[in-house]
Amino acid sequence: MLKSFFMDYAFFEGKIVPVEEAKISIMTNSFHYGTAVFEGIRAYWNEEEEQLYLLFAKAHYHRLIENARCIFMEIPYTVDQLVEYTKEILIKSEIKEDVYIRPIAYFKDLKLTPKLMDYTPEVAIYLYRFGRYLDTSKGIRAKVSSWRRNEDNSIPSRWKVAGAYVNSALAKTEALMAGYDEAILLNSHGYVAEGSGENIFIIKNGKAITPSLNEHILEGITRNTVITLLKKELVVDVEERPIARSELYTADEVFLTGTAAEITPVVEIDNRKIGNGEIGEITKQLQDIYFRAVRGKIPRYKNWLTPVYDK
Ligand code: PMP
């Protein structure tokens, strides 16, 4: 039953094993305190080339290792080794379709104390089948959350640390229960931070604006990519600065970015239409470039990609 979502093989305790065998104890320290770091990576299938492309694999594993260090966790693998293990599980699972990859690094010790030193790190990687995370073709309806983004001096949003995602889960749940697709969280200063699992951009008078990296947000890999595409491909200025909640409602376009969310247009926020309530022109053009580039269809962006199969 799980097989429709999870693919055959996982990387677990240094080996490639059938995913059913990749299990941890209920006493695992990180399970109790959320002291794990994780990543979300996508691989895209290119039908013509019969090739599977990992998107920004090295950048994701670099962030994983860096975030782990922040919680005193030394991951016992290099970026290159983690990319190789990922390729191996994709090849062994014979993946010939789009797939989401979830690496997680955690403390495996069966110990009770919530602390970060003298514990043993472990890395697991598994594969998950999902197409679109949010509706990128029609756009989504979002709600400004009553929950504030956790801030840098409590649990830094800059780190993809498991425990911080209670904040995302609270906001996402509130939005879904109220009939919306996604939550937009403000930071503790009342400015727009990000979605529950996405960075946010607004377009106003032909200019793009996104919260700066000091606004208690994750430093999204897609965010960086989109900033480059906006500047280089669409010749759109990008301003990184605090965004007031009220600016969301008067924006010409709003979109979310993330590995899972890709480029998701937001067509309504708090029951107010954004622009004319349809996907905006700049968002559309960005999507067009992004969706072709991630599948290896734009030669100048093939450096984003790592081919999985030897040719
Ligand atoms: N913000 C949050 C809170 C996220 O969970 C994610 C997903 N990793 C993002 C932003 C987007 O980051 P990226 O583009 O690196 O996937």
Boltz pocket constraint, residues with backbone or C-beta under 6 A from the ligand:
constraints:
  - pocket:
      binder: B
      contacts: [[A, 40], [A, 157], [A, 168], [A, 194], [A, 195], [A, 196], [A, 197], [A, 198], [A, 199], [A, 217], [A, 218], [A, 219], [A, 220], [A, 221], [A, 222], [A, 223], [A, 257], [A, 258], [A, 259], [A, 260]]
      max_distance: 6.0
